[in-house]
């Protein structure tokens, strides 16, 4: 049974997707946080950083958004060194590779016609490269390297708010390649310059075709600080970093993704059936897509006909019309399009025939959800929406709360007795697999394979539930058999196929490690729900009581030596002294557990300190102190010495 459970409260909304009672997807949205990912902004260039090859755009939020230079201007296909190899490998589903599960154009693994010139562009998958790091010149596209290249004029203006129309005399052509999964609607000068190559020879010939070069220094002239630009957020703010934006816009619908400034028509790469892909491409050729725009068929578009696509396209065009009106009337910076809330997104993305019911505990949202379901599916499908009105919290009633708690533990147990350990760090996520309580198979190799296979399934699920993104390193249990290693990696690849985020898995290394990347659009669920522990400051560990005892004794010796050693009379002048110097008296405040260690095990060492410096030490336990915290006070003066 497949069902969606929705919990709506004043401060947050939670959505869970259950399959036979098992939590498979989980989303949370806070009412005090603006939805940035997927939103389109009329922004203003704040500053340009040539060293970073990027612009910072004011979009009206706390931190300026990060925009790569190559996300501001189209690139030619001549920039690609291994273009032929990529063409031969799998005959890449070109357009679909650029579309994430949320319908956002990602700058990864995409061969597409970029707006507004229609020039072809292919970008290697960026993985988890930090967008804020300086990019060496040799790593930049050729169009962004040289300073002395002649810059050819473009038939389009540099204004990001133009309608993409070519100047008078510009010719339009429409090319479709049966050997790829994208139909290209290219505009501009015509000829081979703006179409997808159909073969290796065609690609080699196209490399020699003149293209429009873009000099990095010209960016500053076309987009000076203060100029307006239309951008879409592809990745929300994470940690100390601002949002990541692009000028390649996309608006997701139920079955299609509208590309307002990108004239291509394609099919999602996640639709793997070749016959269905060909059928969908035929349907798309009958679709009346406005000039200068493009569409991508989403995964849920399988089995649909051109009439269904036309209705979806009509709705998307109405949305875009509203966006265009806001562009003309709103001043920068301002949002001109915002992604729907988590409830509407969930209905849009998961409402299929296989969904049995939707249960929610909000009467205010009940009719809205019924209307959405009726619009997306049919009137009868509205009967799948149920209002929950029992006294018991809805997530407890459907056993979701406990599953959420278990999902966010560091150690996750597997059904066969093994377990995985997930550690999130700033640089990467490390996942370790252990046999745990597994009873074992016939031999060690069989045991390792059994645990690793189940771990692969659970890892894919945990990545979805926790919304973990970036670089992930998995340490599987050692397997000597290469066949077993391939089996585990294949199982992991199969398990992540249902993931709506973009995932890339690399072969197992000689050390038994599997590296993978997962698209990171927003912060992880852990970052959204939890904050760093103020006790350990997010480290996950504290110093032992022994370490604290050593540290306190070291600090006491330093304080006594610095402040009170002069008060202790030496043997030579003891007879000359007429009055006794004041005896140093220090009071040390510590955590009770540290006090217990000092009293029970280190008392003699503390007495040695008193005898050595001629002072008096007294200790007090205080529950308000952290275990690593202590304070030294001079009793006679009240001065705090540490």
N, C-alpha and C positions, 0 to 999 in steps of 0.2 A: 504494500500500500504506500502510495506517495502522497504526501500532504504538506501544506505550508501552514505554519503556526505563527501568528502575528500578535505580539504583545505591545500595546500602545500605552505609554505613560506620559506624564507631563514633561519630563526631562529627556526621555529617550524612547526610541522605538526599536524593538528587536524582532528579527525575522529568522525563523529556523525552517529548513527544509529537511523533512524526515522521510526515510525510506524504510518501511517495515519497522518503524519506531526508532531507527538509528539516525543520529544527527549527521547529515552529510554536508550541509551548508549553513553558515551562520553570518548574519549581518547585524550591525548596530549603528544607529544614527542618533547623535545627540542634538537636541533642539537649539543649543547655544553655539553650534558650530556651522559655519556656512559651507554649503556643498560646492567645492571648487572643482574637483575632477570632472571633466566633461563640459564645464561651463565656458562660455565664450565672452570675451571682454573687449570692449573698445578701450585700449590702453594707450599709454604715452611712454615713449622712450625716455628713460631716466638718465642712463649713461651707457656708453659703449666701452668695453674692455677688450682692446685688440690682443692683449696678452692671453686672454681667455678665449678669444674668438667668439665673443658673446655680447649680447645686450641685456641690460636689466630694464624690465618694463614695469611701470607703475600701473597696476590693475585695480587699485583701490583697497588692497588688503595690507596687513601689517608689514609684510616683507615683499620687496619687489620680485617679480617673476624672472626666471632665467630663460633666455632665448638664444640658442646657438645661431651663429651667423648662417650656417647652412640650413637652418629652419626658417630663415628669412627670405632666401632667394633660391630659385630652382637650380639644379645642377644638370649637366649634360651626361649622357650615358658613356661618354669617352672617359669619364673619371674612373671607371671600373677596370681594375687590372685583370680580374679573373671572370670577366663577363661570360665568356664562352663556357667555362666550367659550370657556372651557376645555371646557365641555360640547359646544359646536358643533365644536370643532377635533378632528377625527379620531374623535370619540366615544371618548375615551381609554380604553385598557385599564386600568381604574382600579387594580385590586389588583396586577396584574402589574408595574406601574410601580414599585411599592414594593419589589420583591424583586430583590436583586442576584443575581449568578451563584452566590454561596455560600449563597443562601437567607436572607440577612439582610434584615430590614426596614430600608430606608434612609429617612431623613427627607426624601427628595427626590421631588417630583412625585407625590404620593400622595393619592388621595381614598379614604378608608377609614373604617371604623367602629373607633374606638380603644377599647381596654379601659380600665376595665371598664364604662363607662356606655353604650357603644354610640353615642356622639355622633359625627356625621360630622366629618371633618377633611380639609382639603386644604392642602398645603404646596407653595409654589413651589420649583423646584429650587434647592438651596442652592449648587450649583457648588463653588467652592473657598473660600467665605467662611471666614475664620478663626474658629473657634468660640470662641476666647478673647477676641475683640474685643468691647468694649462695644456694645450694640445701642441706637440712638436710640429713644426712646419711639414715634415715629411709624412706625418699622419693625416694632414689635411687633404681634402679634395684638391685636385690640381687647380680648379677654378678659384680656390681661396688662397693659393700660395703666392704666386708671382706678383711682383710689383710693376714689372715692365711689360706685361702682356697688353696687347691692344684690346680694348674693350669695344665689342661690337654693340651697336644700338639695338634695343629690343623693340618689337612692334607694340609693346605694352608700356604704359607708364609705370613709375614706381609707386604710385598711390595704392595702398592696400585696400582702399575702399572703392576702387573702380569696379566696373561690372565684368571685367575680364574680356571685353570686346576688343578685337584687333583694330588697328588703324585702317583707314580706307585702303583698299587694294589687297588686304590680307586674304589668303585663300583658306578654305576649310576642307579637310578631308577626313574620312572615317576609315580606319583600317582595323581589321579583326584578324587575329592569328589563331588558327585552329590548333596550333601546337602549344599554345599557352592557355591559361585560364582567364585571360583578360581581353576584353574588347576595348580598344583605345579610341577615344574620340579626340583627335589631336587638331590643334589650331595653330595658326601662325604662318610661317613661310611655305609650308607644304613640303612635299618630297620626303626623303628618308629621315630627315632630321628628327622627326617627332613620332616615330612609330616603333612598335615592338618588333625586334628582329625575329624572323621566322626560322632561322637556321644559323649554324656556326659561321658559314660564309657570309650570310647577311649581316651578322653582328660585326665581323671583321671589316666588312665594307663600310658599315655605319660608323665604325671608330674613326675612319678617315674623313667623315663628313664634318664640315665646319660647324662649330657650335658657338653659343653665346658665352663668352668668358665673363666671370664675375671676379673682380679684384676685391680683396678684403678691405682695402682702403676706400673703395667706392661705397661700401656700406655706410660709412660715416657721412658721405655726401647725400646718399639717398634717404637715410634714416637718421638725421641729426637729433641730438637730445631735444626733447620737446615735441617731436613729430608724433602723430597718432598712428596706431597700428592695431589691426584686428587679430587677436590671438585666442587660442583655445588651450585650456589647462589639460595636459596629458598626465601629469603627476602632481598630486597635491603636496603641500608642505610636509616635510618629514624632518623631525628634530630641529636643527638650527637652519636648515636649508629652506629656501622659499620654493614656490611652485615652479614646475617646468612647463613651458608653453611652446606652441608651434603655430605657424600661420596656415598649416594644412588643416582645414576645418572639416568636421564630420558630425552629423546628427543622427543618432540611432533611432530607428523605428522598430516596429514589431518584427518585420521580415527583412527590411532593407536598412542600409546605412546610407544616408544622403551625403555626398561630397560636393558641397556648394561651389567650390572653386577648383575641383579636380576632375577633368573630363575623362574618366575611365568607367568601365562597367565590368564587374567581376564577380566571382563566386568565392565564398569563404573557403579557406584551405582545410577547414575541419570537416567539410563535406567530402568524404573520401571515395564514394561510389562514382566511377567514371561515367557510367550511363546517366546517372542523375545529374552530374555536372554538365554533361552535354545537353541534357534536356533543359536544365536551368538556363544555360547560355542561349538556347534557342528562344526561351521565353523572354529573356532580357532583350534580345534583338527586336522583339515586338513592342517593347516598352518605350514610351515616348518620354525620354529624358531631356529636359531643357538644355539648350545649347550652353556649353561651358561647364555643365555639371556632370556628376557621375553617381553611380550607385553600386553598392556591394550587397550581395545576397547573404544574409546571416544564416547560421546553422539551422535555425528553426524554419527557414524558408524551404527546406526539403519537402517535395511533394506539392508545393503550391503552384498555382497557375498565374498567367499574366494579369488576370482580372484582380486577383488578390494583391499582387505587387502594385498594380495601378492605384488601388485604394490606399495602400500604405504610402506610396509615393505622393499621392495627393495630400495626405495629412502632413507629410514631411515638408512639402513645398509651402503649405500654409504656415508652418512653424518658421521656415526660413524667411517668408515674407514679413512676418512679425519681427524677426531679427533685423531685417534690412530697414524697417521703419524705425526701430530703436537706434540703429547705427546713425541714421540721419538726424534724429531728435535728441539723443542723449549726448551729454558732454563727457569727455574722457577725464578720468578713468571711470568706467561704469560697466556693469554686467548687462549684456544684451541677450543672453540665453543661459538658462540654468537647467542642469539635469533634474529630472523629477526626483521626488523623495524616495526613500528606500522601499516603501510600500508599492508605489507605482512601478518602480524599476523591477521589483520582484515579479509582479504580475506580468509585466511586459516580457520578461526574459524566461519565465518558468511556466507560463500558462499554456500547457499542451494537453493533448488528449490523454496522456498517461497520468496526468495529475488527478487524483481522486477527490480531494477537497481542500478548501482554504478555511481555516478556523481563526477568527480574531476576536479579541475581547473589547473592542471599541465600537459602541453603537454609532458614534460620530463618523467613523470610517466605513461602517458596514455598507451603506448604500453606495458610497463612492467606489468601494471595491467591486460590488455587484455591477455597477455601471461599466467599470473598466473591463471586467471579465466579459460582459456582454458585447462590448465594443471589439475586444480582441478576438474572442472566440465566437460564440453565438448566444442567443437569448437563453437556450436551455442550460448552457454552461453556468449561468448565474446561480443555478440551484446548488452548485458545488460550494458556494460561499455560505459558511455557517457562523452565526453569532454565538460566542461563548459567554454565558452569564452565570456560571457557578461561582460559589464563594472561594473555592480553592484557586490560587493563582494558575493561570493557563499553562505556564511553563513547567509548573510542578505537576499539573494534571497529566501532561503528555510526557513527563520524565525528561524534559529538556534541560532543566536547571542543573541536575546532577551531571548530565553529559557535558554541559559547558564547563562545570567545575573540573571534571576529570580531564577535559581537553586541554586545559591550560596549566596542568601540572608539568613540572620539568620531566618527570618520569612517566611514561605511558606504557601500561602493561598490554601485552598481546594475548590473544585467546589461547595460544599454545604454551604459555608460561614464560616466553621471552619478554623483553621490554626494550623500548627505545628511550634515549635521553636527548632532549632538545635544548640547546643552549643558544640564545640569541645574543650576538654581540654587535657592535657598531660596524665592524668590517664584514662579517659573514654570519651564517647560521651553521652551527656544527651539530650533526646528528650521529649518535653512536648507538649501535645495536648490540645487545647482549643476550645470551641464552637464558639467563635468569633461572626460573623454576622449570624450564623445559626438561621433560624426562629423558629426552634423547632418542634418537632413532637407532638404526642398526649399527651405524658407525659415526665418527665425528663429521665426516663430509655430509652425510645425510641430515644430521642435526643442524649443521650450519645452513644448508640449503633451505630446510623447512622454516627456520626462524627468519632467514633473510627474505624469503618470498612473502611471508605474512607481514614482515616489517615494511616491505616495499608498498604494499597496499595501504598500510596505516600511515606511512609517511606522506603519501599523496593526499590522504584525507586530512591529516593534521595541517599540511600546508594550506589547504583550502580553508579549514576552520579558523586558523590563526591569521590568515591573510599574510603569510610570510612572503617577503619578496627579496630580491637581490641575489647574492651568491650563497649557495647552499652546498656544504660538503658533507657527504654521508660516508661513515666508516662502517661498512658491512663486516660481518663476521668473516674471518679469513676462509677462502675457498681455494683449494689447489686446482680444481678442475676448471679449465677455461670454459667448458660447456656450461657448468653451473654458473660461472660468472656472467656469461651471456644471457642465461635464463633469467637471472635476477634483474639485470639491466632491462631486459625486454619486458619483464613484469612491471617494473617501475614506469617504463614508457607507456604501457597499456593503462596503468592506473591513473596517470595524469591526463589521459585523453579527455576526460570529462571536465577537466579544469577549464574555467572560462578565462583564466589569465594565460598569458603566453609563457610557455615553459620550454626550456632547451636542456637536454640531458647529454652529457659527454660520456664516452666509453670509460669503463673501469680502469683505473691506473694500475701500475705494477704493485703499488702498495695496498691495493684493495679499496681505494677511495673512488667515489663517484662524485663528480662535480656537476652541478646543474644551476641554472638561473631561472628565476620566476619573475614575471613582470610585476613591478611594484608601482601601483597607481596611487595608493594612499597608504597611510601608516598602518602597521599591523594592528590586529585586535588587541594584542598585549599592550601596545603603546597607547591605544585609545582607552582601555579600561584601567590599566595599572599605572602607577608612577614609581619612580625609584624609591626604595626604602630609605627613609631619613636616618635609620639606625646604621646601616652599612653603606649608605650612599650609592646603592645600586650595584655594589660589588658582588653581593651574594655570600659574603663571608666576613668574619671579624677576627681580630687577634685573639689568641688563646689567653687564658688567665696567666699562664707562665710567661708569655711574651709581655703582658702588661706589668707583671711583677718586676721583670728585668728592666723595663722601660722606666718604671716609677723609681726604682732604686738608682738608676743612672741619673735621672733628673734630680733626685734628692741630693746626691753627692755633688752635682754641679751647683745647685742652689746654695748648699751649705758652704761649699768652698768659696763661692763668689761673694756671698753676703755675710758670712759669720766666722770664717776661719780666723780673722784678725782678733776676735774676742777671746780666743783660747790662749792663755798665757804660756810662754815657752819656759823651759827649765831654767834659762839664764836670768830672766827678769821676774820670775815668780815671786822672789823675796822683796823686789822693789815695789810691787803692786800693793797699794793701800786699800783699794776697794775691788770687790769681785765684779767682773764684767757680767752683763745680763746674759743669762743662759738662753741660747736660741730655742725657740719653741715653734714648731711647725705643725699645722693641722692639715691633713691630706684627706680630701673627699674623693671617694671612689665608688664604683658599682659594688653592690653587696657580694657578688660572686668573686670579684677581684679581692675584696676585703677578706673573704674566707680563705683564699689562697695565701694571702700575706700573713694571716694569723696562724693558720694551721701548718704551713710548710716553710715559710720564709722568715719566721719571727727572729731567729738567731742572727740572720743577715742584717736585719733592721737594727738589732741591738748593737751590732758591730759598727754600723753607721753612727749611732749615737755616741759610742765610746770614741770613735775616731775623731769626730768633729765637736764633741762636747755639747751636743744639743739634745733636745727632746722631741720625739716624734709621736703624734697621736693620729689615729685613723678613724674615719667615720664612713659608714656605708650609706649611700643615698640611691633609692630606686629611680630617681629622676635622671640619673647619670647613665649615659650609654656605657657599654662595657669597655670601650676604648677611650673613655673620657675620664680625666681626673683633674683636680685643682689643688694647688698648694698655697696656703695662706699663712702669713706671719701673724701669730696670735697676739704678740705684743703691740703691733702697729695696725693690724687689720689689712695690711698690704697683700695683694694677690701677686705671688711670685711666679706662678705658672697657671 
